[in-house]
């Protein structure tokens, strides 16, 4: 939620809805990870687009910086190409005008990638689904 003062004594409240990731798997057996989310609930500000945010979680518990991919409002899924045998956090935020929902309020999907039947080389390239 974003609070913006417009006049002394008045407050304009802009409510940005938070997209909800529907993925729940703790283990992903492919390097291509499809992130799927539900749009924010009705009644929130009109959505202009989304950001898919992801970071690696190291074995000692430290976390890398967030990486972000910006998408248009008609998108509710995205394919990340990640490294195998790693742990990741993924979250989705929404944008409306110049505001973006707070990443710290987003549901974080945590999972580990393992190599399944695929023989593809794992890398950090990404693309749309």
Phi, psi and omega per residue, in radians:
X1 nan 2.458 -3.138
X2 -2.050 2.295 3.112
X3 -1.945 2.215 -3.097
X4 -2.284 2.170 3.094
X5 -1.361 2.368 3.137
X6 -2.002 -0.621 3.083
X7 -2.508 2.671 3.085
X8 -0.974 2.265 3.136
X9 1.511 -0.147 3.134
X10 -2.071 2.626 -3.122
X11 -2.408 2.213 3.055
X12 -1.671 2.178 3.139
X13 -1.835 2.101 3.066
X14 -1.839 2.087 -3.126
X15 -1.815 1.999 3.056
X16 -1.690 2.169 3.101
X17 -1.245 2.677 -3.136
X18 -1.871 2.109 3.068
X19 -1.118 2.623 -3.133
X20 -2.033 2.089 3.075
X21 -1.178 2.312 3.139
X22 -1.658 -0.178 3.103
X23 -1.152 2.467 3.112
X24 -2.351 -0.147 -3.081
X25 -1.062 2.411 3.088
X26 -1.592 -0.344 3.112
X27 -2.193 2.257 3.102
X28 -2.037 2.214 -3.014
X29 -1.710 0.297 3.089
X30 -2.364 2.761 3.060
X31 -1.398 -0.356 3.083
X32 -1.620 1.908 -3.064
X33 -1.843 2.078 3.120
X34 -1.554 2.027 3.083
X35 -1.667 2.195 -3.117
X36 -2.173 2.392 3.137
X37 -2.421 2.767 3.041
X38 -1.652 2.423 3.074
X39 -1.075 2.811 3.101
X40 -1.035 2.794 3.139
X41 -1.100 2.691 3.075
X42 -1.031 2.624 3.118
X43 1.718 -0.244 3.073
X44 -1.420 3.035 3.104
X45 -1.055 2.672 3.042
X46 -1.031 2.407 -3.092
X47 -1.596 2.264 3.070
X48 -1.630 -0.420 -3.120
X49 3.060 -3.097 -3.096
X50 -2.309 2.808 2.963
X51 -2.222 2.247 3.015
X52 -1.665 2.090 -3.094
X53 -1.930 2.359 3.134
X54 -2.532 2.627 3.100
X55 -2.618 2.706 3.100
X56 -1.552 2.465 3.052
X57 -1.866 2.040 -3.098
X58 -1.330 2.828 -3.086
X59 -1.093 -0.435 3.117
X60 -1.517 0.067 3.092
X61 1.666 -0.218 3.089
X62 -1.270 2.755 -3.080
X63 -2.186 2.491 3.103
X64 -1.270 3.042 3.034
X65 -1.180 2.683 3.076
X66 -1.221 2.401 2.953
X67 -1.846 2.586 -3.049
X68 -2.364 2.465 3.058
X69 -2.137 2.188 -3.105
X70 -1.637 2.304 -3.073
X71 -2.256 2.824 3.126
X72 -1.410 3.013 -3.026
X73 -1.261 -0.298 -3.119
X74 -1.507 0.040 -3.074
X75 -1.770 2.291 3.039
X76 -2.254 0.337 3.023
X77 -2.699 2.736 -3.136
X78 -2.730 2.533 3.132
X79 -1.804 2.093 3.015
X80 -1.738 2.393 3.044
X81 -1.836 1.923 -3.006
X82 -2.072 2.975 3.112
X83 -1.366 2.562 3.082
X84 -1.332 2.734 3.083
X85 1.070 0.653 3.116
X86 -2.255 2.820 3.052
X87 -1.907 2.457 -3.087
X88 -2.356 2.671 2.900
X89 -1.949 2.385 3.083
X90 -2.313 2.396 3.080
X91 -2.494 2.694 3.125
X92 -2.124 2.354 3.061
X93 -2.082 2.805 3.118
X94 -2.005 2.703 3.112
X95 -2.127 2.483 3.044
X96 -2.508 2.008 -3.065
X97 1.112 -2.172 -3.134
X98 -1.771 0.114 -3.109
X99 -1.794 2.635 3.044
X100 -2.318 2.463 3.114
X101 -1.073 2.694 -3.051
X102 -1.323 2.162 -3.137
X103 -1.034 -0.615 -3.112
X104 -1.195 -0.283 3.110
X105 -1.669 -0.105 -3.109
X106 -1.394 2.617 3.031
X107 -1.217 2.264 3.120
X108 -1.779 2.206 3.054
X109 -1.662 2.051 3.125
X110 -1.884 2.314 -3.128
X111 -2.712 2.903 3.059
X112 -2.036 2.478 3.073
X113 -1.710 2.377 3.046
X114 -2.321 2.720 3.131
X115 -1.411 2.155 3.091
X116 -1.621 -2.281 3.138
X117 -1.413 -0.126 -3.081
X118 -1.359 2.492 3.081
X119 -1.871 0.199 -3.120
X120 -1.183 2.504 3.061
X121 -1.216 2.385 -3.125
X122 -1.578 2.325 3.106
X123 -2.547 -3.053 -3.107
X124 -1.753 0.184 3.107
X125 -1.156 2.667 3.138
X126 -2.447 2.809 -3.142
X127 -2.815 2.971 -3.121
X128 -1.387 2.788 -3.087
X129 -1.728 nan nan
